[in-house]
Structure formats: structure tokens, C-alpha cells
Amino acid sequence: MIGMIMFAAALVMLMLGFPVAFTFGGVALFFGVFAQGMDLFAFMPYRIMSVMQNTVLMAVPLFIFMGVVLQRTKLAEQLLTSMGRLFGGLPGGLAISTILVGALLAASTGVVGASVVAMGLISLPVMLAHKYDKRLSTGTICASGTLGQIVPPSIILIILGDVLGLPVGDLFKAAVWPGVVLIGLYIVYILVLTRLKPETAPPMPEDPTRSRKQEIVAALIAIIPPLALIVVVLGSIFTGIATPTESSALGGVGAVVLAIIYRQFSFKMVWEAAKDTVSVTAMVFAILIGATAFSMVFSYTGGDYLLEEWLTMLPGEHWGFIILAMLVILILGFFIDFVEISFIIVPILAPVAESLGINMLWFAILVAMNLQTSFLTPPFGFSLFYLKGVAPPEVRTVDIYRGIIPFIAIQILVLALIVVFPEWFGMSATY
């Protein structure tokens, strides 16, 4: 039972606010020494070296760099302005344009914090000025800003590919349809809501100084460069021309080229983007090393065998396991981040899934869709905090919490559809 006790101890420390990487590493050290002595950690240098030599994980800092550079080119500002003018004349048009821009930013940057902050600063004041409901406005921004967790190239999918031993390119392909369906249901929800309650999202008055043709041309000018980068990066992966790691390097170069095109390039900008990339990457890999120590001790104390035995005895065989696994990940997402869940919970569940004959590609997409929800669920949904930090004073925290509930429900609906009808998304539940 030592493994279960250390798992509970780690969760308690995380909820008390201790740093994630040090929590996992410290708990592993304490229980590892208690169970088998310091000799157990003689293997740690080899495990750390295997992390350092992992070429798949090289894509993480490169995609982060691509996203940070694009965020500094004011890409979001130009997209939101152009799309807002294009769709603003429709009821709910500003909200629809925010979702479409969120999807484009997800596929070109994948940085959730940057997307939510950018749209919070640019789109939220415009929506509030045009009498949009606060809850709809904030919910739309938070939901669209987190699309980068499921729309490829996604950092979550790269991490899951490494943890589960799956080709990242296959994960990117499998995630396309779930992402498209999610975006489509967001838009359908807004269209239905504005039809039932027009006062929640009234149309913008037309700009007499600009013709419809000018608005379309401006929107295309804003959309085509990032769309071209998306096609190059994902197209090179899907066609097999380049590996995800090679494509991430191509994306970094492409982001710098776009910065030059948008006249936002400077060596200071590249330096600041590099520093931000190092900061985020260091956080991810520090958690990975702490999680590596934790999983090693958990396995050596027999926690994985005990958990596997218990999970395989669930009623309903693989369906019982899937339902429980999704519930556990959903609940944990209320309190801890997707990185910790990916590195700690998923490696515990993966052997059980394989032993039950579950298709691991399908399982990975379920986990990714579920982890996206963790950014939106209170009390510790990071997107909620990002938006609150830049929202006007009249927008209360309770408005954000209430606004996000319909979008969480839509995400859970899509997750349920993937569970029940995997063939709709080009996947199979079992081997």
C-alpha cells in the first residue's frame, strides 16, 4: 500500500500549493528511501539521460517558441479586428469570430495563456461595448483560447505521444476531427443562443467607411499568412515529409518569417521569445523529472500492480475502465494541471488500457479532450485566471465561472461522442 499512500500524499501537497516538480520529487525521495533505501535512486541518472535524449520531446520547446513569436507579432490583434468586422453584423458575430480566431491561434501558436490574454484584451472590451452578455463573452474567450490543447500541433499530444509510445503524427491526424467538431458545436451553441435570446449578443452596426469587399480583403490578408504556416507545419507531418520534431523547427523558422512580414521582427523580440520558451520548457521538464522519480518509486513499491489488479476487476471490462478513467481525469483536472496528469496519472492507466485491448490512439485522444477541460474547470482553471487578470473591473469572477459552464458541457458532450461513436472520428475503441 506504500504506492497508494505516496499518491495520496502527493495530491494533498499539490492542493496545499507546493510546487509540482518538487512535490513529486520530494514525495518520491521520502517514500523511496523509506521502502528500499537510497540504492533505489541509482537508476535515476539513466532515466534523466533517456529524457534528455528523447527526440520527440524536442518538439515541445520548438512549438512553444513558434507560438510565442507569433503571439508577439500581434497576429491575434489583426485576426480579431478583421474577423470581427467580417462577422460583426450577424447576431453573435463577434463571439463567432472569436471562436474562429481561437481555432486559428490554436493551430498556429498553441499557447493557451497567450491566446486567452490576447483575446481578453482585444475582443472582450469590444463585445462589452456592443452590449454582449458578460457570461457569453467571457465563456467564449476562455473556451476558444483553450482550443490549442486539442487542435494540432498541441503540446498535450506531443507529451501523450511520448508517455504512451505513440507516433505524434498519428495523434495529430486523429485529433483533427474532434477539434473540428468541438469548434462547430461552439458556433452552433452561439447561433442557437442568439436566436433564443437576441439581447445576449446583438449585431454590430455596419461601418459606413468600409465596403463589404474591403472587409473581406482585410480578413484574407490577416488569415492567409498564419494559415499558410499551419498548412506547411501540419501538411509536412501528415504527408510524411517531415517528423513532428522537424516540422516544429520549420514552424519556428516560419514564425520568424511571419514576424518579418508583419514588420514586428527585432533581435530583442527573438531574445524575449527565447527567454519565455526556456521558462515554459524548464517548467515542463522539471515536472517530467519529478514525475519520473515518482513513477519509478510507485512501480518499485508495487503500486502499479495493485492498481492494475483493481482496475481490471471493474464491471464492464474496458467500458468500465474507460468511464472510471475519464471521471478520474476530469475530477483531477479541477485541481491539478494537465502536465502533472499526463506524467503521473496517464502512465499508471496506460498498462491497464493495453491489457484490456483498448486502442491506445483512441485512448490518447480521449485523455487529450478530457485534459482540455482542466483549463476551464473552477476553482483552478488556468484560462479563467488568465482572463480575470486582463478583464475590466465590471467583469466579476462569478461571471467567468458561469459563462464557461455551457462550453464545459459541450466539451464533455464531444468526449462522450468519441467514447460511444469512435468510428465517427475515424478511430476504433479496441484493437
C-alpha positions as CSV (number, residue, x, y, z in Angstrom):
1,M,0.0,0.0,0.0
2,I,3.0,2.3,0.1
3,G,2.4,3.4,-3.5
4,M,-1.2,4.4,-2.8
5,I,-0.1,6.3,0.3
6,M,2.5,8.3,-1.6
7,F,0.0,9.0,-4.4
8,A,-2.4,10.4,-1.8
9,A,0.4,12.4,-0.1
10,A,1.4,14.0,-3.5
11,L,-2.2,15.0,-4.2
12,V,-2.6,16.6,-0.8
13,M,0.6,18.6,-1.1
14,L,-0.4,19.8,-4.6
15,M,-3.7,21.0,-3.3
16,L,-1.9,22.8,-0.5
17,G,0.1,24.8,-3.1
18,F,3.5,23.1,-3.1
19,P,5.5,23.4,-6.4
20,V,4.6,20.5,-8.6
21,A,8.1,19.3,-9.6
22,F,9.4,19.4,-6.1
23,T,6.3,17.8,-4.7
24,F,6.7,14.7,-6.9
25,G,10.4,14.6,-6.5
26,G,10.3,15.1,-2.7
27,V,7.5,12.5,-2.1
28,A,9.4,10.0,-4.3
29,L,12.6,10.6,-2.3
30,F,10.9,10.2,1.1
31,F,8.9,7.1,0.3
32,G,11.7,5.5,-1.8
33,V,14.2,5.8,1.0
34,F,11.6,4.5,3.5
35,A,10.8,1.5,1.2
36,Q,14.1,0.4,-0.2
37,G,16.9,2.9,0.7
38,M,19.0,5.3,-1.4
39,D,20.2,2.5,-3.7
40,L,16.8,2.7,-5.5
41,F,17.8,6.1,-6.9
42,A,20.9,4.7,-8.6
43,F,18.8,4.3,-11.7
44,M,17.7,8.0,-11.8
45,P,20.7,9.3,-13.9
46,Y,19.9,6.8,-16.6
47,R,16.2,7.8,-16.6
48,I,17.1,11.5,-16.8
49,M,19.5,10.8,-19.6
50,S,16.8,9.0,-21.6
51,V,14.6,12.1,-21.2
52,M,17.4,14.3,-22.5
53,Q,18.0,12.1,-25.5
54,N,14.3,11.9,-26.4
55,T,14.0,13.5,-29.9
56,V,10.2,13.5,-29.7
57,L,10.3,15.9,-26.7
58,M,12.5,18.3,-28.7
59,A,9.3,19.4,-30.4
60,V,8.0,20.9,-27.2
61,P,10.3,23.9,-26.9
62,L,10.3,24.4,-30.7
63,F,6.5,24.6,-30.9
64,I,6.4,26.8,-27.8
65,F,8.9,29.2,-29.5
66,M,6.8,29.3,-32.6
67,G,3.7,30.2,-30.6
68,V,5.5,32.9,-28.5
69,V,7.0,34.5,-31.6
70,L,3.6,34.6,-33.4
71,Q,2.0,36.0,-30.2
72,R,4.5,38.9,-30.3
73,T,3.7,39.7,-34.0
74,K,0.3,40.9,-32.9
75,L,-1.2,38.2,-35.0
76,A,-4.2,37.8,-32.7
77,E,-4.9,41.5,-32.8
78,Q,-5.0,41.6,-36.6
79,L,-7.1,38.5,-36.8
80,L,-9.7,39.6,-34.2
81,T,-10.0,43.0,-35.8
82,S,-10.5,41.7,-39.3
83,M,-12.8,38.8,-38.3
84,G,-14.8,41.0,-36.0
85,R,-15.6,43.3,-38.9
86,L,-16.4,40.4,-41.2
87,F,-18.9,38.7,-38.9
88,G,-19.9,41.5,-36.6
89,G,-23.1,42.3,-38.5
90,L,-24.5,38.9,-37.5
91,P,-26.2,38.3,-34.1
92,G,-23.4,36.7,-32.1
93,G,-21.0,37.6,-34.9
94,L,-18.3,38.9,-32.5
95,A,-18.4,35.7,-30.5
96,I,-18.3,33.5,-33.7
97,S,-15.3,35.5,-34.9
98,T,-13.6,35.0,-31.5
99,I,-14.0,31.2,-31.8
100,L,-12.7,31.1,-35.3
101,V,-9.7,33.3,-34.4
102,G,-9.2,31.0,-31.3
103,A,-9.1,28.0,-33.7
104,L,-6.5,29.7,-36.0
105,L,-4.4,30.7,-33.0
106,A,-4.6,27.2,-31.6
107,A,-3.3,25.7,-34.9
108,S,-0.6,28.3,-35.3
109,T,0.5,29.1,-31.7
110,G,-0.9,26.5,-29.3
111,V,-0.1,28.8,-26.4
112,V,-3.2,28.9,-24.2
113,G,-2.2,31.7,-21.9
114,A,-1.2,34.0,-24.8
115,S,-4.4,33.3,-26.7
116,V,-6.7,33.9,-23.8
117,V,-4.9,37.1,-22.7
118,A,-4.8,38.5,-26.3
119,M,-8.5,37.9,-26.9
120,G,-9.3,39.1,-23.4
121,L,-7.5,42.4,-24.1
122,I,-8.8,42.9,-27.6
123,S,-12.1,41.1,-28.0
124,L,-13.7,41.4,-24.6
125,P,-13.9,45.2,-24.4
126,V,-15.4,45.3,-27.9
127,M,-18.1,42.7,-27.0
128,L,-19.0,44.5,-23.8
129,A,-19.1,47.8,-25.6
130,H,-21.7,46.3,-28.0
131,K,-23.9,45.1,-25.1
132,Y,-22.9,41.4,-25.2
133,D,-23.8,39.4,-22.2
134,K,-20.8,39.2,-19.8
135,R,-21.1,35.4,-19.3
136,L,-21.3,34.7,-23.0
137,S,-18.3,37.0,-23.8
138,T,-16.1,35.5,-21.1
139,G,-17.1,31.9,-21.7
140,T,-16.4,32.3,-25.4
141,I,-13.0,33.7,-24.9
142,C,-11.9,31.1,-22.4
143,A,-13.2,28.2,-24.4
144,S,-11.8,29.4,-27.7
145,G,-8.4,30.2,-26.1
146,T,-8.0,26.6,-24.9
147,L,-8.6,25.0,-28.3
148,G,-4.8,24.8,-28.6
149,Q,-4.9,21.8,-26.3
150,I,-6.7,19.6,-28.8
151,V,-6.1,21.3,-32.2
152,P,-2.7,20.2,-33.5
153,P,0.1,21.0,-33.2
154,S,-0.7,20.5,-29.5
155,I,1.8,20.3,-26.6
156,I,-0.5,17.8,-24.8
157,L,-0.5,15.5,-27.9
158,I,3.3,15.6,-28.0
159,I,3.6,14.7,-24.3
160,L,1.0,12.0,-24.6
161,G,2.8,10.6,-27.7
162,D,5.9,10.2,-25.6
163,V,4.2,8.9,-22.5
164,L,2.1,6.3,-24.4
165,G,4.8,5.5,-27.0
166,L,2.6,6.6,-29.9
167,P,3.7,8.4,-33.1
168,V,2.9,12.1,-32.7
169,G,1.9,12.5,-36.3
170,D,-0.8,9.8,-35.9
171,L,-2.1,11.7,-32.8
172,F,-2.2,15.0,-34.7
173,K,-4.2,13.3,-37.5
174,A,-6.6,11.7,-35.0
175,A,-7.2,15.0,-33.2
176,V,-8.3,16.9,-36.3
177,W,-11.9,15.8,-36.4
178,P,-12.6,16.1,-32.6
179,G,-11.2,19.6,-32.8
180,V,-13.4,20.5,-35.8
181,V,-16.5,19.0,-34.2
182,L,-15.8,21.0,-31.0
183,I,-15.4,24.2,-32.9
184,G,-18.5,23.5,-34.8
185,L,-20.6,22.9,-31.7
186,Y,-19.3,26.1,-30.1
187,I,-20.6,28.0,-33.1
188,V,-23.9,26.1,-33.1
189,Y,-24.4,26.9,-29.4
190,I,-23.9,30.7,-30.0
191,L,-26.2,30.7,-33.0
192,V,-28.9,28.9,-31.0
193,L,-28.5,31.1,-28.0
194,T,-28.7,34.3,-30.1
195,R,-31.8,33.0,-31.8
196,L,-33.5,32.3,-28.5
197,K,-32.1,35.4,-26.7
198,P,-31.1,38.0,-29.2
199,E,-30.3,40.5,-26.5
200,T,-27.3,38.5,-25.3
201,A,-25.3,39.2,-28.5
202,P,-26.7,42.0,-30.7
203,P,-25.2,42.6,-34.1
204,M,-22.7,45.4,-34.7
205,P,-23.7,48.4,-36.8
206,E,-22.1,48.4,-40.2
207,D,-19.1,50.7,-40.7
208,P,-20.1,53.2,-43.4
209,T,-16.4,53.9,-44.3
210,R,-15.7,50.4,-45.4
211,S,-17.3,48.3,-48.1
212,R,-18.0,44.6,-47.7
213,K,-15.3,43.9,-50.3
214,Q,-12.7,45.8,-48.2
215,E,-13.7,43.8,-45.1
216,I,-13.3,40.5,-46.9
217,V,-9.9,41.6,-48.4
218,A,-8.7,42.7,-44.9
219,A,-9.8,39.4,-43.4
220,L,-8.0,37.4,-46.1
221,I,-4.8,39.4,-45.6
222,A,-4.9,38.7,-41.9
223,I,-5.8,35.0,-42.3
224,I,-3.6,33.8,-45.2
225,P,-0.1,34.1,-43.6
226,P,-0.9,32.1,-40.4
227,L,-3.0,29.7,-42.4
228,A,0.0,29.1,-44.8
229,L,2.2,28.3,-41.8
230,I,-0.4,25.9,-40.4
231,V,-0.6,24.1,-43.8
232,V,3.2,23.9,-44.1
233,V,3.7,22.6,-40.5
234,L,0.8,20.1,-40.3
235,G,1.0,19.2,-44.0
236,S,4.6,18.2,-43.7
237,I,3.7,15.9,-40.8
238,F,0.5,14.4,-42.4
239,T,2.2,13.7,-45.7
240,G,5.2,12.1,-44.1
241,I,7.7,14.6,-45.5
242,A,8.9,15.6,-42.0
243,T,8.7,14.3,-38.5
244,P,6.9,16.4,-35.8
245,T,10.3,17.4,-34.4
246,E,11.5,18.6,-37.9
247,S,8.2,20.3,-38.5
248,S,8.4,22.1,-35.2
249,A,11.8,23.6,-36.3
250,L,10.2,24.5,-39.6
251,G,7.4,26.2,-37.6
252,G,9.9,28.2,-35.6
253,V,11.5,29.5,-38.7
254,G,8.1,30.2,-40.3
255,A,7.1,32.2,-37.2
256,V,10.2,34.4,-37.6
257,V,9.4,34.9,-41.3
258,L,5.9,36.0,-40.4
259,A,7.3,38.4,-37.8
260,I,9.3,39.9,-40.7
261,I,6.2,40.1,-42.9
262,Y,4.2,41.8,-40.2
263,R,7.2,44.2,-39.6
264,Q,7.4,43.1,-36.0
265,F,10.9,41.4,-36.2
266,S,13.7,42.5,-33.9
267,F,16.5,40.7,-32.2
268,K,15.1,41.9,-28.9
269,M,11.8,40.2,-29.8
270,V,13.6,37.0,-30.6
271,W,15.5,37.2,-27.3
272,E,12.4,37.8,-25.3
273,A,10.6,34.9,-27.1
274,A,13.6,32.6,-26.4
275,K,13.5,33.5,-22.7
276,D,9.8,32.8,-22.5
277,T,10.4,29.5,-24.3
278,V,13.1,28.5,-21.9
279,S,10.9,29.4,-18.9
280,V,8.0,27.2,-20.0
281,T,10.2,24.4,-21.2
282,A,12.1,24.3,-17.9
283,M,8.8,24.0,-16.1
284,V,7.6,21.1,-18.3
285,F,10.9,19.2,-18.0
286,A,11.3,19.8,-14.2
287,I,7.8,18.3,-13.8
288,L,8.9,15.4,-16.1
289,I,12.0,14.6,-14.0
290,G,10.0,14.8,-10.7
291,A,7.3,12.6,-12.3
292,T,9.9,10.1,-13.5
293,A,11.2,9.7,-9.9
294,F,7.7,9.4,-8.6
295,S,6.6,6.7,-11.2
296,M,9.9,4.8,-10.5
297,V,9.2,4.6,-6.8
298,F,5.5,3.9,-7.4
299,S,6.4,0.9,-9.6
300,Y,9.1,-0.5,-7.3
301,T,6.8,-0.4,-4.3
302,G,4.2,-2.4,-6.2
303,G,1.6,0.3,-6.5
304,D,1.2,-0.2,-10.3
305,Y,0.4,-3.9,-9.8
306,L,-2.1,-3.2,-7.1
307,L,-3.8,-0.5,-9.2
308,E,-3.8,-2.6,-12.3
309,E,-5.4,-5.6,-10.5
310,W,-8.1,-3.3,-9.1
311,L,-8.9,-1.6,-12.4
312,T,-9.1,-4.8,-14.4
313,M,-11.7,-6.2,-11.9
314,L,-14.1,-3.3,-12.7
315,P,-17.5,-4.4,-14.1
316,G,-18.0,-3.8,-17.8
317,E,-14.4,-4.7,-18.7
318,H,-12.9,-2.0,-20.9
319,W,-16.0,0.2,-20.8
320,G,-16.0,0.3,-17.0
321,F,-12.3,1.2,-17.1
322,I,-12.8,4.0,-19.7
323,I,-15.7,5.5,-17.7
324,L,-13.7,5.5,-14.4
325,A,-10.5,6.7,-16.1
326,M,-12.3,9.7,-17.7
327,L,-14.1,10.5,-14.4
328,V,-10.8,10.5,-12.5
329,I,-9.0,12.7,-15.0
330,L,-12.0,15.1,-15.2
331,I,-12.1,15.4,-11.4
332,L,-8.3,15.8,-11.0
333,G,-8.4,18.5,-13.7
334,F,-10.4,20.7,-11.3
335,F,-7.3,20.8,-9.0
336,I,-4.1,20.0,-10.9
337,D,-2.6,20.9,-14.3
338,F,-2.6,18.8,-17.5
339,V,1.2,18.3,-17.3
340,E,1.1,16.5,-13.9
341,I,-1.9,14.4,-15.1
342,S,0.0,13.4,-18.3
343,F,3.2,12.5,-16.5
344,I,1.7,10.8,-13.4
345,I,-1.9,9.6,-14.0
346,V,-1.6,8.5,-17.6
347,P,1.4,6.2,-17.2
348,I,-0.5,4.4,-14.4
349,L,-3.6,4.0,-16.6
350,A,-1.8,3.1,-19.8
351,P,-0.7,-0.5,-18.9
352,V,-4.3,-1.3,-17.8
353,A,-5.7,0.1,-21.1
354,E,-3.3,-2.1,-23.1
355,S,-4.0,-5.2,-21.1
356,L,-7.8,-4.7,-21.8
357,G,-7.1,-4.5,-25.5
358,I,-8.0,-0.8,-25.8
359,N,-6.8,1.1,-28.9
360,M,-4.2,3.4,-27.4
361,L,-4.6,6.1,-30.1
362,W,-8.3,6.4,-29.2
363,F,-7.4,6.4,-25.5
364,A,-4.9,9.2,-26.1
365,I,-7.5,11.4,-27.8
366,L,-10.0,10.8,-25.0
367,V,-7.3,11.9,-22.5
368,A,-6.4,15.0,-24.5
369,M,-10.0,16.1,-24.9
370,N,-10.5,15.5,-21.2
371,L,-7.3,17.4,-20.2
372,Q,-8.5,20.4,-22.3
373,T,-11.4,20.7,-19.9
374,S,-9.0,21.1,-17.0
375,F,-8.2,24.6,-18.3
376,L,-11.8,25.6,-17.8
377,T,-13.0,24.0,-14.7
378,P,-13.0,26.0,-11.5
379,P,-11.5,26.6,-9.0
380,F,-8.1,26.2,-10.6
381,G,-8.8,26.5,-14.4
382,F,-5.9,28.4,-15.7
383,S,-7.8,30.1,-18.6
384,L,-10.2,31.6,-16.0
385,F,-7.3,33.1,-14.2
386,Y,-5.7,34.4,-17.4
387,L,-8.9,36.2,-18.4
388,K,-9.7,37.6,-15.0
389,G,-6.2,39.1,-14.9
390,V,-6.9,41.3,-18.0
391,A,-10.7,41.7,-17.8
392,P,-12.3,45.1,-17.0
393,P,-13.3,45.6,-13.3
394,E,-17.1,45.2,-14.1
395,V,-16.4,41.6,-15.1
396,R,-16.6,39.5,-11.9
397,T,-15.1,36.1,-11.3
398,V,-18.6,34.7,-10.9
399,D,-19.4,35.9,-14.5
400,I,-16.5,34.0,-15.9
401,Y,-17.4,30.9,-13.9
402,R,-21.0,31.0,-15.1
403,G,-20.1,31.8,-18.6
404,I,-17.8,28.8,-19.0
405,I,-20.3,26.2,-17.9
406,P,-22.1,25.7,-21.3
407,F,-18.7,25.3,-23.0
408,I,-17.6,22.7,-20.4
409,A,-20.8,20.8,-21.1
410,I,-20.1,20.9,-24.9
411,Q,-16.6,19.5,-24.3
412,I,-18.0,16.7,-22.2
413,L,-20.6,16.0,-24.9
414,V,-17.8,15.7,-27.5
415,L,-15.8,13.5,-25.2
416,A,-18.9,11.3,-24.8
417,L,-19.4,11.1,-28.5
418,I,-15.8,10.0,-29.0
419,V,-16.3,7.3,-26.4
420,V,-19.6,6.0,-27.8
421,F,-19.1,6.6,-31.5
422,P,-15.3,6.4,-32.2
423,E,-15.9,5.4,-35.8
424,W,-17.4,8.9,-36.4
425,F,-14.0,10.3,-35.8
426,G,-12.1,7.7,-37.8
427,M,-11.0,5.6,-34.8
428,S,-11.7,2.3,-33.1
429,A,-12.2,1.6,-29.4
430,T,-10.3,-1.7,-29.4
431,Y,-7.6,-3.3,-31.4
